[in-house]
Amino acid sequence: MLYSFSCYIYLVEPEIVFVPSAFKHGVTRDDIIHAYLTRIHDSLLESCGNKYGFIGFNLAGNPIEVFYNPIGDDTIKVFHAMGCRNGIFAQMEP
């Protein structure tokens, strides 16, 4: 006898909104979204109040740093994105 079942996994990601400064260093909207989906580190920025940062990979596979503010439970506002700098981990809490 064959058994069949379906399994659905729903990943609920936050809505990402952008302010113009997020694109100041040439990182695109799609790069930021891809970096969010591939992030390897996400934490509060040291002594910066309600500012968070994550490191992920752009569409070309290069690491980028992205800084954001959480807005409620399901939205983040990205205000900075650029190629990952040396020492960025030092600014992020473990």
C-alpha positions as CSV (number, residue, x, y, z in Angstrom):
1,M,0.0,0.0,0.0
2,L,1.3,3.4,-1.0
3,Y,1.0,6.4,1.4
4,S,1.2,9.9,0.3
5,F,1.2,13.1,2.2
6,S,1.9,16.8,1.7
7,C,4.0,19.0,3.8
8,Y,3.9,22.7,3.5
9,I,6.4,25.1,5.1
10,Y,5.5,28.7,5.2
11,L,8.3,31.1,5.7
12,V,7.1,34.5,6.8
13,E,9.7,37.1,6.2
14,P,9.2,40.7,7.2
15,E,8.2,43.4,4.7
16,I,11.3,45.4,3.8
17,V,10.9,49.1,3.1
18,F,13.8,51.3,1.9
19,V,14.8,54.9,2.4
20,P,16.9,56.6,-0.4
21,S,20.1,56.4,1.7
22,A,20.0,52.6,1.4
23,F,21.1,52.9,-2.2
24,K,23.8,55.6,-1.7
25,H,26.6,53.0,-2.2
26,G,25.2,51.4,-5.4
27,V,23.6,48.4,-3.7
28,T,20.3,47.5,-5.4
29,R,16.9,46.6,-3.9
30,D,17.3,43.0,-5.2
31,D,20.8,42.7,-3.7
32,I,19.4,43.8,-0.3
33,I,16.5,41.3,-0.4
34,H,18.9,38.5,-1.5
35,A,21.3,39.5,1.3
36,Y,18.4,39.3,3.8
37,L,17.5,35.8,2.6
38,T,21.2,34.7,2.8
39,R,22.2,36.5,6.0
40,I,24.9,34.9,8.1
41,H,24.8,37.4,10.9
42,D,22.0,39.6,12.2
43,S,22.2,41.6,15.5
44,L,21.8,44.9,17.3
45,L,24.5,47.5,16.5
46,E,26.5,48.2,19.5
47,S,25.5,51.4,21.3
48,C,23.2,52.6,18.5
49,G,19.8,52.2,20.1
50,N,17.2,50.7,17.8
51,K,19.6,50.1,14.9
52,Y,20.3,46.6,13.7
53,G,22.7,45.2,11.0
54,F,23.0,42.0,9.1
55,I,25.6,40.6,6.7
56,G,24.4,38.6,3.7
57,F,25.4,38.0,0.1
58,N,24.3,40.1,-2.9
59,L,23.2,38.5,-6.2
60,A,26.9,38.3,-7.3
61,G,27.8,36.3,-4.1
62,N,29.7,39.2,-2.5
63,P,29.2,39.9,1.2
64,I,27.3,43.2,2.0
65,E,26.4,44.9,5.2
66,V,22.9,46.2,5.7
67,F,21.6,48.4,8.6
68,Y,18.0,48.7,9.4
69,N,15.4,49.7,12.0
70,P,12.6,47.3,13.0
71,I,9.1,48.8,12.5
72,G,6.6,46.8,14.4
73,D,6.7,43.0,14.3
74,D,6.8,42.4,10.6
75,T,8.5,45.3,8.9
76,I,12.1,46.5,8.7
77,K,13.3,49.9,7.3
78,V,16.7,49.6,5.5
79,F,18.7,52.8,5.6
80,H,22.2,51.7,4.7
81,A,23.8,49.0,2.5
82,M,27.3,48.6,1.1
83,G,30.0,46.1,0.5
84,C,31.0,44.5,3.7
85,R,33.9,46.5,5.4
86,N,36.6,45.0,7.6
87,G,35.8,45.3,11.3
88,I,32.0,45.4,10.8
89,F,31.5,42.4,13.1
90,A,33.1,44.5,15.9
91,Q,30.1,46.9,15.7
92,M,27.6,44.1,16.0
93,E,26.7,42.4,19.3
94,P,27.2,38.7,19.4
